[in-house]
Amino acid sequence: MTTALITGSTAGIGAAFARRLAADGHDLVLVARDVERLRAQATELHDRHRVEAEVLRADLATDEGIEAVAARSSQPRRPVDLLVNNAGFGNKGRFLDVPVADELTMLKVHCEAVLRITAAATGAMRERGRGAVVNVASVAAFLPRGTYGASKAWVVQFTQGAAKDLGGSGVRLMALCPGFVRTEFHERAGMGTENIPGWMWLDADKVVGAALGDLSRGKVVSVPDPRYKALMGLAKLAPRPLLGGITASTGRKYGPR
């Protein structure tokens, strides 16, 4: 039986990955900061699907937390076959309204943690000749959306580069770029969502289903909805100043997730 490790597993897209992978028969390593929520999630998934659900409490804004997840990702006796780097957050406010310390924390979680954990996991996967990584980014990666968008653009570029370098090794990597998803993401960041049209919202379980389908087809970048595929196609043709105005109208502070 294969094992999937999911960071940020207790809510949103991470929880949807956990539900789907458990239903498909994968054992799980569930990673988040809230140990009580982790234990409740592990118990529920074990009882419902009869899979093993291991709990790993880790704060990916710290070196200790990153190292703990990296070490588990590369463990040879209990190998991780699928890594889902999902942990992330948004900051409320425009550039210079958000403390630099908070922006640096975002870069640590979105970029440094993804780099270190992916490196640990794929090193072990390459030795076994198989494995996969899904790095959760955002359509914000393709739009001017401040530090959040810049960090997600890094995730996309990093994933594409690593996928190319590991080509032929049996290890697959994919950047998942959803739009706005109905999760706890915006509430936790204290962000309003009243300016976001209803048609732009996606369902987390459907996002995960589309993502796993794209991963199985060998895609390196997944935009898991026809509406957002069309929007991203238009975004490639639109002038950058126009894009800036459009993203401001939905709130630069809103990170799609």
JOCOR-V809478 format. One record per pair of residues at least 4 apart in sequence whose C-alpha atoms are under 8 Angstrom apart, sorted by the first residue. I is the first residue (numbers start at 0). J is the second residue. Records with the same first field share a line. If there is no record, write none. Layout:
I = J + J
This chain:
0 = 24 + 25 + 26
1 = 25 + 26 + 79 + 80 + 81
2 = 25 + 26 + 27 + 28 + 78 + 79 + 80 + 81
3 = 20 + 25 + 26 + 27 + 28 + 79 + 80 + 81 + 82 + 83
4 = 27 + 28 + 29 + 30 + 72 + 79 + 81 + 82 + 83
5 = 13 + 16 + 17 + 27 + 28 + 29 + 30 + 82 + 83 + 84 + 85
6 = 13 + 29 + 30 + 31 + 83 + 84 + 85 + 86
7 = 13 + 14 + 29 + 30 + 31 + 32 + 84 + 85 + 86 + 87
8 = 12 + 13 + 14 + 16 + 17 + 29 + 30 + 31 + 37 + 85 + 86
9 = 13 + 14 + 29 + 30 + 31 + 36 + 37 + 40
10 = 14 + 15 + 182 + 183
11 = 15 + 180 + 181 + 182 + 183 + 184 + 203
12 = 16 + 85 + 182 + 203 + 204 + 206 + 207 + 256
13 = 17 + 83 + 85 + 86
14 = 18
15 = 19 + 203 + 204 + 207
16 = 20 + 204 + 207
17 = 21 + 27 + 29
18 = 22 + 44
19 = 23 + 204 + 207 + 208
20 = 24 + 25 + 26 + 27
21 = 25 + 26 + 27 + 44 + 48 + 50
22 = 48
24 = 48 + 50
25 = 50
26 = 50 + 51 + 52
27 = 50 + 51 + 52 + 53
28 = 52 + 53 + 54 + 55
29 = 37 + 41 + 52 + 53 + 54 + 55
30 = 37 + 54 + 55 + 56 + 57 + 68
31 = 37 + 55 + 56 + 57 + 58 + 86
32 = 56 + 57 + 58
33 = 37 + 56
34 = 38 + 54 + 55 + 56
35 = 39
36 = 40
37 = 41 + 54 + 55 + 56
38 = 42 + 54
39 = 43
40 = 44
41 = 45 + 52 + 53 + 54
42 = 46 + 52
43 = 47
44 = 48 + 49 + 50 + 52
45 = 49 + 50 + 51 + 52
46 = 50
55 = 68
56 = 64
57 = 63 + 64 + 65 + 67 + 68
58 = 63 + 64 + 65
59 = 63 + 64 + 65 + 86 + 107 + 108 + 112
60 = 64 + 65 + 104 + 105 + 107 + 108 + 112
61 = 65
62 = 66
63 = 67
64 = 68
65 = 69 + 112 + 115 + 116
66 = 70 + 116
67 = 71
68 = 72 + 116
69 = 73 + 115 + 116 + 117 + 119 + 120
70 = 74 + 119
71 = 79
72 = 78 + 79 + 82 + 116 + 119 + 120 + 123
73 = 78 + 79 + 119 + 120 + 121 + 122 + 123 + 124
74 = 78 + 79 + 123
75 = 123
78 = 123
79 = 120 + 124 + 130
80 = 124 + 129 + 130 + 131
81 = 130 + 131 + 132 + 133
82 = 117 + 120 + 131 + 132 + 133
83 = 132 + 133 + 134 + 135
84 = 113 + 132 + 133 + 134 + 135
85 = 134 + 135
86 = 108 + 109
87 = 105 + 108 + 109
88 = 105 + 184 + 188
89 = 105 + 147 + 184 + 185 + 188 + 252 + 253 + 254
90 = 97 + 101 + 102 + 147 + 188 + 252
91 = 97 + 188 + 189 + 190 + 252 + 253
92 = 96 + 97 + 251 + 252
93 = 97 + 145 + 251 + 252
94 = 145 + 146
95 = 99
97 = 101 + 102
98 = 102
99 = 103
100 = 104
101 = 105
102 = 106 + 146
103 = 107
104 = 108
105 = 109 + 110 + 147 + 150
106 = 110 + 111 + 150
107 = 111 + 112
108 = 112 + 113
109 = 113 + 150 + 151 + 154
110 = 114 + 150 + 153 + 154
111 = 115
112 = 116
113 = 117 + 134 + 154
114 = 118
115 = 119
116 = 120
117 = 121 + 132
118 = 122
119 = 123
120 = 124
121 = 125 + 130 + 131 + 132 + 170
122 = 126
123 = 127
124 = 128 + 129 + 130 + 131 + 170
125 = 129 + 130 + 168 + 169 + 170
128 = 168 + 169 + 170
129 = 168 + 169 + 170 + 171
130 = 169 + 170 + 171
131 = 170 + 171 + 172
132 = 170 + 171 + 172 + 173
133 = 172 + 173 + 174 + 175
134 = 154 + 155 + 158 + 172 + 173 + 174 + 175
135 = 154 + 174 + 175 + 176
136 = 140 + 151 + 152 + 154 + 155 + 174 + 175 + 176 + 177
137 = 148 + 151 + 175 + 176 + 177 + 178 + 254 + 255 + 256
138 = 142 + 176 + 177 + 178 + 222 + 227 + 231 + 255
139 = 143 + 144 + 147 + 148 + 151 + 152 + 178 + 254 + 255
140 = 144 + 148 + 149 + 150 + 151 + 152 + 153 + 155 + 176
141 = 148 + 152 + 231 + 234
142 = 148 + 234 + 242 + 243 + 246
143 = 148 + 149 + 242 + 243 + 246
144 = 148 + 149 + 243 + 246 + 251 + 252 + 254
145 = 149 + 251 + 252
146 = 150
147 = 151 + 254
148 = 152 + 254
149 = 153
150 = 154
151 = 155
152 = 156
153 = 157
154 = 158 + 174
155 = 159 + 174 + 220
156 = 160
157 = 161
158 = 162 + 172 + 173 + 174 + 219
159 = 163 + 172 + 173 + 174 + 219 + 220
160 = 164
161 = 165 + 172
162 = 166 + 170 + 171 + 172 + 173 + 219
165 = 169 + 170 + 171
166 = 170 + 171
171 = 214 + 217
172 = 214 + 219
173 = 214 + 218 + 219 + 220 + 221
174 = 219 + 220 + 221
175 = 210 + 220 + 221 + 222 + 223
176 = 220 + 221 + 222 + 223
177 = 206 + 221 + 222 + 223 + 224 + 227 + 255 + 256
178 = 199 + 200 + 201 + 227 + 255 + 256
179 = 199 + 200 + 201 + 254 + 255 + 256
180 = 200 + 201 + 202 + 203 + 255 + 256
181 = 200 + 201 + 202 + 203 + 256
182 = 203 + 256
183 = 187
184 = 188 + 256
185 = 189 + 190 + 191 + 192 + 253 + 254
186 = 190 + 191
190 = 252 + 253
192 = 253
194 = 248 + 249 + 250
195 = 199 + 249
196 = 200
199 = 226
201 = 205 + 206
202 = 206
203 = 207
204 = 208
205 = 209
206 = 210 + 223 + 224
207 = 211
208 = 212
209 = 213 + 223 + 224
210 = 214 + 221 + 222 + 223
211 = 215
212 = 216
213 = 217 + 218 + 221
214 = 218 + 219
222 = 227 + 228
223 = 227 + 228
224 = 228
225 = 229
226 = 230
227 = 231
228 = 232
229 = 233
230 = 234
231 = 235
232 = 236
233 = 237
234 = 242
237 = 241 + 242
238 = 242
239 = 243
240 = 244
241 = 245
242 = 246
243 = 247
244 = 248
245 = 249
246 = 250 + 251
247 = 251
249 = 253
